[in-house]
Each structure stands twice: as C-alpha cells, then as structure tokens.
Amino acid sequence: MSDFVVVGGGVGGLVVARRLALGGASVTLVEASDHLGGTVARHHLGGLDLDAGAESFAVRGGTVAALLTQIGLGADIVAPNPEGAWLQPSTGHAVPLPKLSLLGIPGDPRAPDVVAVIGEDGALLAEGDALLPADYASDATSLGDLVERRMGTAVLDNLVAPIVRGVHSIDPKELDIDRVAPGLREAMRRTGSLASAVLELRGSARAGSSVAGIRGGLFRLVDALVGELDRLAVDIRLNTRVIAVEAGAVSIVQGRIAGRVVVAAPGLLGTPIEDGHRAVLATLVLDAPELAAAPRGTGVLVAAGASGVTARAATHSTAKWPWLAEAAAGREVVRLSYGAELPNHAELARADAAALFGVPLDPHSVIDFDLVQWRRPTRQAHTPTGISLVGETASGTGLAAVIGQAEAEAHSLLRDFPQ
Ligand SMILES: Cc1cc2nc3c(=O)[nH]c(=O)nc-3n(C[C@H](O)[C@H](O)[C@H](O)COP(=O)(O)OP(=O)(O)OC[C@H]3O[C@@H](n4cnc5c(N)ncnc54)[C@H](O)[C@@H]3O)c2cc1C
C-alpha cells in the first residue's frame, strides 16, 4: 500500500505525485494509456519532434517557470516571436490582432485596429461599457457572459470568441473569468469599466509576451517530470485504467490499489464527455518558401462563420518559435486546430493554411502531415468525500492553472500527512 494513489499521468497527476513524493510520501501513479503526459505530448513528423498537444504556457504568476526551474528546464524557457497573431474576421481580409487587448477584450473600443474588426456599430456598442455602473455584470460566471453584457456581441463574436476558441479550444461562455483572467472582475469594479480594467491589467503585466514555451518543445516538461518521479521512486503503472474510486482505494481490472486517492483523470468522476467536445490538431511540415516571410505573424485566429475556411486557428509554428525555425532548416511547420473530426489526410489542412496565410500552397509542398484528436473534459460538479481532485477538471484549462492547483492541493494534503 502507498500513502497516495494518483489516478492519471497528465501534467496534473505528475505534478501532484512529484510534490507528494518530495514531501516524503510513498506514491503510486496509475495511468490508463501506455505513456505519461496526457495532453502534453509529442509526435514525430518530417524528421522533427513536435508538440502534439499543448505548446506554450501562460507566464502569469510565474507558476510554470518556478516548476521548470526546479526540474532543470529554467534556462530553456523561451518567448515567442513578439510579432503576434492575426485575426480572420467572419467577412473581409485578415488583420493583425488589436494590440491593446486581453483575451480579445479591447482596452480602447475606438482604437482603429479594433474598429477594423468590429465595425463602427460594434465599437459604439462596446463604448457603452464606460457608461454602465462599475459592478454591472460583475456577477457573470463566464468570460463570454461578461463581455457580451458589457460590450455587446460584436466584441464577443469577432474578437473574444476566436481567441478563446483558438487558444483554449473552448467557448468563452464555458470559460471561468477568475481562472483565465484573475483580477479582471476586481479591476473592473475598481476602475469603473471593463475596458479600463483591461488597460490596468495590461499596464501592470510585465513587459513581454503573456505566454512562453520550452526550447525543443513543451513535451520536455513531461520528460523532466517523469525523470523526477523515477528519482523519487514513485511506483508508475502504465496501461492500468482505474474503473472506480472510493475513499482509500481505487479499483482496476486486476483488483484494488490502496492509498489516499487523488484523481487527476478528467472524466473519471465527471459526466461523460460529449461527442462535440473535442479538439483536433492537423500539423503540416511544408516546403513552402512563400511562408518564410511570416505573412500572418505567428498565426491566424478565425472568427466563426469565416467563409471558405474550416479551421478555427492556424499557428505558424516556425514563425512563432525561433528554435523550431532553426531545427526545421528552411521547412515550415503549420498547426491548424479544428472543433470537429476531420478526414485523416492533408488536403483540407493545406487548403485552409493557404487561405488563412494568403499564399498559394501546392499539394507537393506537403512533406509530412499528422492528425491528432483530443477529447476535452467536462467540468467536475462533485467530488466524493475523502477523494482529492487535481488537473483540468478542478483548475480549469491551461498549464498555469493545472500546475498551480496541483501544487496547492499537494501542499494541503501534506499538511495532514503523518510524517
Ligand atoms: C489540443 C490542446 C492544446 C492545448 N494547448 C495548450 C497550451 O498551448 N497551453 C496551455 O497552457 N494549455 C493547453 N492545453 C490545455 C492543457 O494541455 C491541459 O489543461 C492540461 O495539460 C491538462 O492536464 P491534466 O493532467 O488535467 O489532464 P490530461 O492531460 O488530460 O491528463 C489526464 C491523464 O489521465 C489519464 N486517464 C484518464 N482516465 C483515466 C483512468 N480512468 N485511469 C487512469 N488514467 C486515466 C489520461 O490517459 C491522461 O494521461 C491544450 C489542450 C489541448 C487538448
């Protein structure tokens, strides 16, 4: 018997297992698949090791950087190309994303780069935010709800939704404000409007990008965490699916594993994952000199209803990450994300990339292609007594949130742990 049984070997499970083991506890980690890391994973195409899932992390709070430093990756934290991404509105040409914004919420609804996307009428409606009482819509539960009530649907549909769907693979109406933008609600009450809250948060943010990556790929985070678990003698059981949990033990096909249970497996306790709740990533390695000038900065986020395009975002990975451009040696890596299942061939992704980047891409320019389908968890409503919950269902989406919550939960468990 171990002191703790951690169910699920994604980043949430790996981080909580490491912290518990560092605290002197014996830990068994049970993972259903044949590998660790969950949605932080690698695939190999065109001779390159690339991220197959998450590829960057939010720098806010320094949570991820602190962990990376502890596990020996601090020197490999890299900032993306500051050029930034573009937006493909539902009609018209792609435009650079408004500079002064937070998750697409404009700090100045009248800024020319905002009006270019939402139009004069949309800007007029969004300006109404400044006339509303400071606490109007401060009871909103989701980011989408808050933005719609204060600034209107043009800002929600054309600015916030494409960014949130492209970055978090989720609808803004499902995104918890306090998790994705801590302090925004409070700043709004203090400063009097949503736009001024955005300005305050942007002003207080450290100079530089709000996200960072790891030289060589984000999957190196998993390699380093697994190395730590090996060093700390954590008992790792792959290919072992937990079928039920109760306080003090988990059930697997072969029997039971006893220990204080920490669930880090999205979906195990929640309601079944809906069919439409998925993220599909299509990655292309291209021989395409047309892309060398990075015609759309680091990529394009797509508003719903944009004609002729199925993808909801396209990342120009070799433009975004200088280390990858170096490794790719003249080839280009483009990653497109979709909200629904796709046929497993490169044609749609190539056509979407050509449309979004505004360059011709010949079918022969495709050197390699891979399609990865991810299922997204539903939120956990209820955790049975005596069981701890970590990972995305407890913390919300994104590595900064997952790692911060897993560390905090481990510290809290260790406080009650007899030394
Ligand atoms: C396509 C995509 C791109 C993303 N990009 C980013 C990004 O760039 N930046 C960012 O910060 N976040 C990103 N995210 C979100 C981020 O990856 C997740 O929030 C985070 O990795 C979730 O970690 P987790 O440990 O909670 O869950 P998971 O990574 O889902 O891991 C859960 C693990 O539990 C295992 N498991 C499930 N059921 C059982 C069971 N019954 N028994 C045993 N094991 C089980 C699974 O096999 C899996 O290994 C992205 C997500 C996706 C899908």
The ligand as an SDF file (V2000), in Angstrom:
LIG
                    3D

 53 58  0  0  0  0  0  0  0  0999 V2000
   -5.0830   20.3990  -28.2890 C   0  0  0  0  0  0  0  0  0  0  0  0
   -4.7890   21.0650  -26.9820 C   0  0  0  0  0  0  0  0  0  0  0  0
   -3.8980   22.1270  -26.9500 C   0  0  0  0  0  0  0  0  0  0  0  0
   -3.6320   22.7550  -25.7340 C   0  0  0  0  0  0  0  0  0  0  0  0
   -2.7390   23.7800  -25.7210 N   0  0  0  0  0  0  0  0  0  0  0  0
   -2.4160   24.3530  -24.5470 C   0  0  0  0  0  0  0  0  0  0  0  0
   -1.3910   25.3260  -24.4990 C   0  0  0  0  0  0  0  0  0  0  0  0
   -0.7510   25.6460  -25.5100 O   0  0  0  0  0  0  0  0  0  0  0  0
   -1.1020   25.8940  -23.2920 N   0  0  0  0  0  0  0  0  0  0  0  0
   -1.7530   25.5140  -22.1410 C   0  0  0  0  0  0  0  0  0  0  0  0
   -1.4430   26.0430  -21.0690 O   0  0  0  0  0  0  0  0  0  0  0  0
   -2.7130   24.5600  -22.1650 N   0  0  0  0  0  0  0  0  0  0  0  0
   -3.0470   23.9750  -23.3290 C   0  0  0  0  0  0  0  0  0  0  0  0
   -3.9830   22.9840  -23.3560 N   0  0  0  0  0  0  0  0  0  0  0  0
   -4.5920   22.5660  -22.0950 C   0  0  0  0  0  0  0  0  0  0  0  0
   -3.6140   21.7390  -21.2530 C   0  0  0  0  0  0  0  0  0  0  0  0
   -2.9210   20.8360  -22.0790 O   0  0  0  0  0  0  0  0  0  0  0  0
   -4.4060   20.9920  -20.1920 C   0  0  0  0  0  0  0  0  0  0  0  0
   -5.1450   21.9280  -19.4110 O   0  0  0  0  0  0  0  0  0  0  0  0
   -3.5350   20.1650  -19.2530 C   0  0  0  0  0  0  0  0  0  0  0  0
   -2.4680   19.5290  -19.9130 O   0  0  0  0  0  0  0  0  0  0  0  0
   -4.4410   19.1510  -18.5760 C   0  0  0  0  0  0  0  0  0  0  0  0
   -3.6820   18.3130  -17.7380 O   0  0  0  0  0  0  0  0  0  0  0  0
   -4.4180   17.2180  -16.8560 P   0  0  0  0  0  0  0  0  0  0  0  0
   -3.3610   16.4740  -16.1350 O   0  0  0  0  0  0  0  0  0  0  0  0
   -5.5000   17.8430  -16.0500 O   0  0  0  0  0  0  0  0  0  0  0  0
   -5.1990   16.2700  -17.8880 O   0  0  0  0  0  0  0  0  0  0  0  0
   -4.7090   15.3770  -19.0970 P   0  0  0  0  0  0  0  0  0  0  0  0
   -3.5710   15.9870  -19.7960 O   0  0  0  0  0  0  0  0  0  0  0  0
   -5.9530   15.1010  -19.8820 O   0  0  0  0  0  0  0  0  0  0  0  0
   -4.1920   14.0170  -18.4310 O   0  0  0  0  0  0  0  0  0  0  0  0
   -5.0640   13.0980  -17.8390 C   0  0  0  0  0  0  0  0  0  0  0  0
   -4.4380   11.7200  -17.8400 C   0  0  0  0  0  0  0  0  0  0  0  0
   -5.3150   10.8340  -17.1450 O   0  0  0  0  0  0  0  0  0  0  0  0
   -5.3460    9.5950  -17.8400 C   0  0  0  0  0  0  0  0  0  0  0  0
   -6.6020    8.9140  -17.5130 N   0  0  0  0  0  0  0  0  0  0  0  0
   -7.8520    9.2500  -17.9070 C   0  0  0  0  0  0  0  0  0  0  0  0
   -8.7560    8.4000  -17.3920 N   0  0  0  0  0  0  0  0  0  0  0  0
   -8.0570    7.5100  -16.6430 C   0  0  0  0  0  0  0  0  0  0  0  0
   -8.4370    6.3850  -15.8510 C   0  0  0  0  0  0  0  0  0  0  0  0
   -9.7080    6.0040  -15.7270 N   0  0  0  0  0  0  0  0  0  0  0  0
   -7.4620    5.6820  -15.2120 N   0  0  0  0  0  0  0  0  0  0  0  0
   -6.1450    6.0570  -15.3110 C   0  0  0  0  0  0  0  0  0  0  0  0
   -5.7460    7.1180  -16.0620 N   0  0  0  0  0  0  0  0  0  0  0  0
   -6.6900    7.8290  -16.7120 C   0  0  0  0  0  0  0  0  0  0  0  0
   -5.2490   10.0010  -19.2990 C   0  0  0  0  0  0  0  0  0  0  0  0
   -4.8100    8.9180  -20.1110 O   0  0  0  0  0  0  0  0  0  0  0  0
   -4.2390   11.1440  -19.2270 C   0  0  0  0  0  0  0  0  0  0  0  0
   -2.9120   10.6900  -19.3760 O   0  0  0  0  0  0  0  0  0  0  0  0
   -4.2790   22.3250  -24.5480 C   0  0  0  0  0  0  0  0  0  0  0  0
   -5.1690   21.2570  -24.5910 C   0  0  0  0  0  0  0  0  0  0  0  0
   -5.4210   20.6230  -25.7990 C   0  0  0  0  0  0  0  0  0  0  0  0
   -6.3550   19.4560  -25.8270 C   0  0  0  0  0  0  0  0  0  0  0  0
  1  2  1  0
  2  3  1  0
  2 52  2  0
  3  4  2  0
  4  5  1  0
  4 50  1  0
  5  6  2  0
  6  7  1  0
  6 13  1  0
  7  8  2  0
  7  9  1  0
  9 10  1  0
 10 11  2  0
 10 12  1  0
 12 13  2  0
 13 14  1  0
 14 15  1  0
 14 50  1  0
 15 16  1  0
 16 17  1  0
 16 18  1  0
 18 19  1  0
 18 20  1  0
 20 21  1  0
 20 22  1  0
 22 23  1  0
 23 24  1  0
 24 25  2  0
 24 26  1  0
 24 27  1  0
 27 28  1  0
 28 29  2  0
 28 30  1  0
 28 31  1  0
 31 32  1  0
 32 33  1  0
 33 34  1  0
 33 48  1  0
 34 35  1  0
 35 36  1  0
 35 46  1  0
 36 37  1  0
 36 45  1  0
 37 38  2  0
 38 39  1  0
 39 40  1  0
 39 45  2  0
 40 41  1  0
 40 42  2  0
 42 43  1  0
 43 44  2  0
 44 45  1  0
 46 47  1  0
 46 48  1  0
 48 49  1  0
 50 51  2  0
 51 52  1  0
 52 53  1  0
M  END
$$$$
